[in-house]
Amino acid sequence: MRRPAWFANPFKGLFGTNRREQYVERYVLREHRKGRPFVEILEDPYVRAWSTPEERARLLERPDVVAALGEQALADLRSAVATAPRAASVTANG
């Protein structure tokens, strides 16, 4: 006897991500690679229409999203350090 598809794994929704969340994650990563800020992407009509506030918050728990944001943060910090005025460090040292 075959069970209905909805009965296949009753706990699937509790522990995993659904396809909709995966699509939103892919969209967020694609837009972030284009150079858009993460906060701006979360306000996109697509993201807001296809995810709940809880799902958007869970994006920060996804390893790929965290890695992408971390890489961007490091790039921003390196850029800030590279463009920092050297005169300020000279006067501080004395």
FENNORQUI-V758403 format. One record per residue. N is the residue number from 0. RES is the residue in one small letter. SS is DSSP state (hx for helix, st for strand, lp for the rest). PSI is psi in degrees with one decimal (999 if undefined). OMEGA is omega in whole degrees, -180 to 180 (999 if undefined). Layout:
BEGIN
<<N,RES,SS,PSI,OMEGA> <N,RES,SS,PSI,OMEGA>>
END
This chain:
BEGIN
<<0,m,lp,133.6,-178> <1,r,lp,136.1,179> <2,r,lp,153.3,176> <3,p,lp,154.8,-177> <4,a,hx,-37.4,-178> <5,w,hx,-18.8,-178> <6,f,hx,-4.0,-174> <7,a,lp,-45.9,180> <8,n,lp,95.2,-175> <9,p,lp,-16.8,-178> <10,f,lp,2.7,-176> <11,k,hx,-43.2,-177> <12,g,hx,-18.3,-178> <13,l,hx,-32.1,-171> <14,f,hx,-21.6,-176> <15,g,lp,-179.0,176> <16,t,lp,152.4,178> <17,n,lp,171.9,-178> <18,r,hx,-38.2,-179> <19,r,hx,-43.2,178> <20,e,hx,-38.0,179> <21,q,hx,-41.2,178> <22,y,hx,-41.2,179> <23,v,hx,-41.5,178> <24,e,hx,-46.2,179> <25,r,hx,-41.8,179> <26,y,hx,-46.7,-179> <27,v,hx,-45.6,-180> <28,l,hx,-41.2,179> <29,r,hx,-45.7,-180> <30,e,hx,-36.0,178> <31,h,hx,-38.7,177> <32,r,hx,-27.1,177> <33,k,lp,-9.0,177> <34,g,lp,5.5,-179> <35,r,lp,142.7,177> <36,p,lp,145.1,-178> <37,f,hx,-42.9,-178> <38,v,hx,-40.2,179> <39,e,hx,-40.1,180> <40,i,hx,-39.4,-179> <41,l,hx,-21.3,179> <42,e,lp,-4.5,179> <43,d,lp,142.3,177> <44,p,hx,-37.4,179> <45,y,hx,-48.5,-177> <46,v,hx,-43.6,-178> <47,r,hx,-33.4,-179> <48,a,hx,-31.4,-173> <49,w,hx,8.4,178> <50,s,lp,153.5,176> <51,t,lp,164.7,175> <52,p,hx,-36.0,179> <53,e,hx,-41.0,178> <54,e,hx,-38.5,177> <55,r,hx,-39.2,178> <56,a,hx,-36.5,180> <57,r,hx,-17.2,177> <58,l,hx,-32.9,-179> <59,l,hx,-4.3,176> <60,e,hx,-6.8,-178> <61,r,lp,125.8,-176> <62,p,hx,-40.5,-179> <63,d,hx,-39.1,180> <64,v,hx,-44.9,180> <65,v,hx,-42.4,179> <66,a,hx,-44.8,-180> <67,a,hx,-43.2,179> <68,l,hx,-38.2,178> <69,g,hx,-41.9,178> <70,e,hx,-41.4,180> <71,q,hx,-40.0,179> <72,a,hx,-42.0,177> <73,l,hx,-41.9,178> <74,a,hx,-41.3,178> <75,d,hx,-43.2,179> <76,l,hx,-42.7,178> <77,r,hx,-40.6,179> <78,s,hx,-42.3,-180> <79,a,hx,-39.7,179> <80,v,hx,-39.9,-178> <81,a,hx,-31.5,-177> <82,t,hx,1.9,180> <83,a,lp,139.2,-180> <84,p,lp,130.4,-178> <85,r,hx,-22.7,-179> <86,a,hx,-35.4,-179> <87,a,hx,-37.8,180> <88,s,hx,-29.9,178> <89,v,hx,-44.4,-180> <90,t,hx,-29.0,179> <91,a,hx,-34.3,-180> <92,n,hx,-17.3,171> <93,g,lp,999,999>>
END
